[in-house]
Amino acid sequence: MAPIRSVIAGVGSYLPARLVTNAELALALDTSDEWITERTGIRQRHLAADDEKTSDLAIAAARKALAVAGRSAVDMIVLATATPDNTFPATATRVQAALGMTSGAAFDLQAVCSGFIYGLATADNFIRSGQIKSALVIGAETFSRILDWKDRGTCVLFGDGAGAVVLEARDGQVNGEGRGILSTHLHSDGRYYDLLQVDGGPSSSRSVGVLKMEGREVFRHAVVNLAAVVHEALAANNLTADAVDWVVPHQANKRILEGTARKLNLPQDRFVITVDRHANTSAASIPLALAEAVGDGRIKPGQLVLLEAMGGGFTWGAALVRM
């Protein structure tokens, strides 16, 4: 009997209507379009409206993914976010209610920019174990709410958005040719907790806080860790980088993407890149990019796709998926 695999049956995304260009930011900051673009590759970002919450973005993306999959409900909702609507309850339960689902489980997962990979791995393991047969994995963020808009070193890097995938249990194949998630690989190292963090929280400052980042250190660790976890994923499946049709990376900045491509000896035209238009949307960046590339036909059924991300904590991970 073939093993159970988690197959991506639908993808969806949502970006807020408000579009903010580098030129607009330059009106209020000591920066310029050229400075931001040269150092990050970012040209614009979407920001949530004042009355838009993370749950609103997540619900919109989830509805699109469910429609593509031809489903109205799933057994589990995993929402990866570092910017929940409230400290509790889980924002995922608000999504569950809005989608009209009254059974199954719904919970939030927090691994910052690696959150979607962590969420995918969590749902995949529930499916592989036979505990559930379907899941909705969402990455949704309103990072604009935790930025210091006077700090040009951080506020220009981030945007808001949401992406979602529907996973379904299907019979897989042991030779790696069948569709579905082939493997997931997760890591963290808390020694670097302070290098990328928000300086607030209920039990520390009793406030939300704003994002703080040691950019050079984050960059250095990101390139090394991402390349290592990609090699780990390939080795676990007895594959080489040449077998990968597409890399869908976390969209942090163009220099990290370029550095990772060099480490893997892969051409950049195999990378799905949206950072120029979306900026860094944290846990939403991978599903946003995946939904775009599936939607425009770049990623086709049967192709091998590598997902990878690194975020605060540090956390990092990768997933190898046959679409």
Secondary structure, DSSP 8 states (H G I E B T S, - for coil): ---EEEEEEEEEEE--SEEEEHHHHHTTSS--HHHHHHHH---EEEE--TT--HHHHHHHHHHHHHHHHT-S--SEEEEE-SS-SSSSS-HHHHHHHHTT--SSEEEEE--GGGHHHHHHHHHHHHHHTTS-SEEEEEEEEEGGGG--TT-HHHHTTB-EEEEEEEEEEEE--TTS-SSEEEEEEEEE-GGGGGGEEES-BTTTTSB---EEE-HHHHHHHHHHHHHHHHHHHHHHTT--GGG-SEEEE--S-HHHHHHHHHHHT--GGGB---HHHH-B-GGGHHHHHHHHHHHTTSS-TT-EEEEEEEETTTEEEEEEEE-
